[in-house]
């Protein structure tokens, strides 16, 4: 999707008919998310789809700037039998973000989305593979084939450094410093962070880089991982190749990039118990997000905080729960 902005601003444009103004406002909002807030293409596409679907259920004789809480709630609730709770929650998040934008642009004076409700969603934890399975998956010698060397490096890097799929696909040669055993990735919100590369992943990358020229059409191509089409590998293709690697070396094991990322976090936390370090490595803005990834219950998280944070050690909290809640008051729900 190419994020587009309207030629004429819809914010405050009284002469524009409501349906056109609604779509124009969505375009302007998506352009703001992409170019000002640095949201990923996937997030922008998702928000655009959710808002377009929602506005189709709202009165056509009004626009985003004039809808009230009752109208918005009615549109959301009308889909409760067609959509899963998680999908409705995503739609609510999108419309809330839109109205924060409108408030910021002084297009409205009151945000009607504060009271919007959807059915509660259970937290579905991503599955991980155990250490023995990870060893079986990675301790293999690739056949003498550039695609095998590439795939081995991809799987090793996911597990070694805990990258998101988009972060791995976006890696350039210049982002990888094998001498220092680290890579620079751009995560959510276009935030950069440095990640260590493990010894085995470094070795796998070295072997792949020796073969990479076989996939190279343009010597100036910056992408680290290339496809047979001699261009940057796509997210869809990486997902397919990761599962294909599991089919070959760990038969019967469903596997996707996020499972490797989750396994990285879980195994690291089991070994170190350093929740803050895991949070930094994963690129999470909030400790609560890391808690979800690592299967920690809230009491355990609070105990780690109480024992580790210097400000927590200066007092005796009334409960571990109170301490953890106090720590997370500044969470940003849209950027976690």
C-alpha positions in Angstrom: 0.0 0.0 0.0 1.2 3.5 -0.9 0.2 5.8 1.9 -1.4 8.8 0.4 -2.4 12.2 1.7 -5.3 14.2 0.3 -4.5 17.2 -1.9 -6.9 19.4 0.1 -7.2 19.0 3.9 -10.4 17.6 5.1 -9.9 18.8 8.7 -12.3 21.7 9.1 -13.5 21.5 5.4 -17.2 22.3 5.8 -18.0 22.4 2.1 -16.9 18.7 1.5 -19.8 16.2 1.5 -19.7 13.8 4.5 -18.7 10.5 2.8 -15.8 12.1 0.8 -14.7 14.0 3.9 -14.7 10.8 6.0 -12.5 9.0 3.5 -10.2 12.0 3.1 -9.8 12.3 6.8 -8.8 8.6 7.0 -6.2 9.2 4.3 -4.8 12.2 6.1 -4.7 10.3 9.4 -2.9 7.3 7.8 -0.3 9.7 6.2 0.2 11.2 9.7 0.8 7.8 11.2 3.3 6.8 8.5 5.3 10.0 8.0 5.1 11.7 11.4 4.7 8.9 13.9 6.7 6.4 11.9 4.2 3.6 12.1 4.9 0.5 10.1 3.2 -0.2 6.7 1.3 -3.1 8.2 -0.1 -1.0 11.0 -1.1 1.8 8.6 -2.8 -0.7 6.3 -4.7 -2.3 9.3 -5.9 1.0 10.6 -7.0 2.1 7.2 -9.0 -1.1 6.7 -10.6 -0.9 10.1 -11.6 2.7 9.8 -13.0 2.3 6.3 -15.1 -0.7 7.5 -16.4 1.2 10.5 -17.4 4.4 8.7 -19.5 2.3 6.3 -21.7 1.5 9.3 -22.0 5.1 10.4 -24.7 7.6 9.3 -23.8 8.9 5.8 -25.2 12.4 6.5 -22.5 13.2 9.1 -18.8 12.9 9.4 -16.0 11.9 11.8 -16.0 15.3 13.4 -19.7 15.2 14.3 -20.3 11.6 15.3 -21.1 11.1 18.9 -20.3 8.3 21.3 -23.7 6.6 20.9 -23.3 6.4 17.1 -19.8 5.0 17.3 -20.7 2.5 20.0 -23.7 1.3 17.9 -21.5 0.8 14.8 -19.1 -1.2 16.8 -21.7 -3.3 18.6 -23.5 -4.1 15.3 -20.5 -6.3 14.4 -20.3 -8.3 17.6 -21.7 -11.4 16.0 -19.7 -11.1 12.8 -16.3 -10.3 14.3 -14.2 -11.9 17.0 -13.5 -9.8 20.2 -9.9 -9.3 19.1 -11.0 -7.9 15.8 -13.5 -5.6 17.5 -10.8 -4.4 19.9 -8.5 -3.6 16.9 -11.3 -1.6 15.3 -11.9 0.3 18.6 -8.1 1.0 18.9 -8.1 2.4 15.3 -11.0 4.8 15.9 -9.6 5.9 19.2 -6.3 6.8 17.5 -8.2 8.7 14.8 -10.0 10.8 17.4 -6.8 11.6 19.3 -5.5 12.9 16.0 -8.6 15.0 15.4 -8.3 16.4 18.9 -4.7 17.2 18.3 -5.6 19.0 15.0 -8.3 21.0 16.8 -10.9 19.5 14.5 -13.0 18.5 17.6 -13.1 19.7 21.2 -14.4 16.5 22.9 -13.2 12.9 22.2 -16.3 10.7 21.9 -14.3 7.4 22.1 -13.4 7.3 25.8 -16.5 5.3 26.7 -16.4 2.8 23.7 -16.7 -0.8 24.8 -16.1 -4.1 23.2 -16.1 -7.7 24.5 -13.1 -8.6 26.6 -10.4 -10.4 24.8 -8.3 -13.1 26.3 -4.6 -12.8 26.1 -3.5 -15.5 23.7 0.2 -16.2 24.4 2.3 -17.2 21.5 3.7 -20.7 21.6 7.4 -21.4 21.9 9.6 -24.4 21.2 11.8 -25.8 24.0 15.6 -25.8 24.1 15.9 -29.3 22.8 13.7 -28.6 19.8 15.7 -25.4 19.1 18.9 -27.4 19.2 17.5 -29.9 16.8 16.3 -27.2 14.5 19.5 -25.2 14.4 22.4 -27.8 14.9 22.3 -28.9 11.2 24.8 -28.6 8.4 23.1 -26.9 5.4 23.4 -28.6 2.1 25.7 -26.9 -0.4 23.0 -24.6 -1.7 22.8 -20.8 -1.3 19.1 -21.0 -0.3 19.9 -23.5 2.5 22.7 -21.2 3.8 20.3 -18.3 3.6 17.5 -20.0 5.4 19.8 -21.4 8.1 21.1 -17.8 8.7 17.6 -16.5 8.9 16.4 -19.1 11.5 19.6 -18.7 13.5 19.2 -14.9 13.6 15.6 -15.0 14.6 16.4 -17.3 17.6 19.8 -15.6 18.4 18.6 -12.0 18.5 14.8 -12.1 18.8 14.0 -10.0 15.7 10.5 -9.3 14.5 9.8 -10.5 11.0 9.7 -7.0 9.6 13.0 -6.1 11.3 14.7 -9.1 9.7 13.3 -8.5 6.2 14.4 -4.8 6.5 18.0 -5.6 7.4 20.7 -4.2 5.1 24.3 -5.3 4.8 25.3 -2.1 6.5 23.2 -3.0 9.5 25.3 -6.1 10.3 28.7 -5.8 12.0 30.1 -9.3 12.3 33.3 -8.1 13.8 31.4 -6.7 16.7 28.8 -9.5 16.5 25.9 -7.1 16.5 23.2 -5.8 14.2 21.1 -2.6 14.0 17.4 -3.0 13.5 14.5 -0.5 13.1 11.5 -1.6 15.1 8.1 -0.2 15.7 7.9 3.5 15.4 11.1 3.4 13.4 13.1 3.2 16.6 16.6 1.8 16.2 18.3 -0.6 18.6 21.5 -2.7 18.6 21.2 -6.4 19.1 23.9 -8.9 19.8 24.5 -11.8 17.3 25.2 -15.1 18.9 28.3 -17.2 17.9 26.3 -19.8 16.0 24.2 -17.1 14.2 27.4 -15.2 13.3 28.9 -18.4 11.8 25.7 -19.0 9.8 25.7 -15.4 8.5 29.3 -15.8 7.4 28.6 -18.9 5.4 25.6 -17.2 3.8 27.5 -14.1 2.9 30.1 -16.2 1.1 27.3 -17.4 -1.1 25.1 -14.3 -1.3 26.6 -13.2 -4.7 24.7 -16.1 -6.3 21.4 -14.2 -5.5 22.8 -10.8 -6.5 21.6 -9.0 -9.7 22.7 -5.5 -8.7 26.1 -5.1 -6.9 24.6 -2.1 -5.1 21.7 -4.1 -3.6 21.6 -3.2 0.1 19.4 -6.0 1.4 21.0 -8.6 3.5 18.6 -11.4 2.7 17.8 -11.9 -1.0 15.2 -14.1 -2.8 15.7 -16.2 -5.9 14.2 -13.2 -7.8 17.4 -11.4 -6.8 15.7 -8.8 -4.6 14.9 -8.3 -1.0 13.1 -11.3 0.4 9.5 -10.7 1.4 7.9 -11.3 4.7 5.5 -13.9 3.2 8.5 -15.8 1.7 10.3 -15.8 5.0 7.3 -17.3 6.8 7.1 -20.0 4.1 10.8 -20.8 4.3 10.9 -20.9 8.1 8.1 -23.5 8.1 9.8 -25.4 5.3 13.0 -25.5 7.5 11.0 -26.9 10.4 9.4 -29.5 8.1 12.9 -30.7 7.1 14.6 -30.7 10.5 11.8 -30.8 13.1 9.0 -32.8 11.4 5.5 -32.2 12.8 6.4 -28.9 14.4 4.5 -25.8 13.3 6.9 -22.9 13.2 6.7 -19.2 12.3 9.1 -16.3 12.9 7.2 -15.0 15.9 7.5 -18.4 17.6 11.3 -18.1 17.3 11.2 -14.6 18.7 9.1 -15.8 21.6 11.4 -18.8 22.2 14.4 -16.4 22.3 12.7 -14.3 25.0 11.5 -17.2 27.1 14.8 -19.1 27.0 16.8 -16.0 27.8 14.6 -15.1 30.7 14.7 -18.6 32.1 18.5 -18.4 32.1 19.0 -14.8 33.3 15.8 -13.7 35.1 16.6 -10.2 33.8 13.3 -8.9 32.7 14.6 -5.5 31.9 17.3 -6.8 29.6 14.8 -9.0 27.7 12.5 -5.9 27.3 15.3 -3.9 25.8 16.4 -6.8 23.4 12.8 -7.3 22.2 12.3 -3.5 21.7 9.2 -3.3 23.9 8.1 0.1 25.0 6.4 -1.3 28.1 7.4 -3.9 30.6 3.8 -5.2 30.6 4.3 -6.3 27.0 7.4 -8.3 27.9 5.4 -9.9 30.7 3.0 -11.3 28.1 5.7 -12.6 25.9 7.5 -14.4 28.7 4.5 -16.1 30.4 5.2 -14.3 33.6 2.2 -13.8 35.9 1.7 -10.3 37.3 2.8 -11.2 40.8 6.1 -12.5 39.5 6.7 -9.4 37.5 5.9 -7.2 40.4 8.3 -9.2 42.7 11.1 -8.7 40.2 10.4 -5.0 40.1 10.2 -4.7 43.8 13.6 -6.4 44.2 15.4 -4.7 41.4 14.2 -1.1 40.9 16.1 1.4 43.2 13.0 3.5 43.7 11.1 0.4 44.8 13.7 -0.6 47.3 13.3 2.7 49.2 9.9 1.8 50.4 7.7 -1.1 51.3 4.9 -1.4 48.9 1.5 -2.4 50.2 1.5 -5.3 47.7 3.5 -6.5 44.7 0.5 -5.7 42.5 0.4 -2.1 43.7 4.0 -1.7 42.9 3.7 -3.1 39.4 0.7 -1.0 38.6 2.5 2.2 39.7 5.4 1.3 37.4 3.2 1.0 34.3 1.2 4.2 34.5 2.9 5.8 31.5 2.2 3.0 29.0 1.4 3.9 25.4 -1.1 1.4 24.2 -0.6 2.2 20.5 3.2 1.8 20.4 3.7 -1.3 22.5 
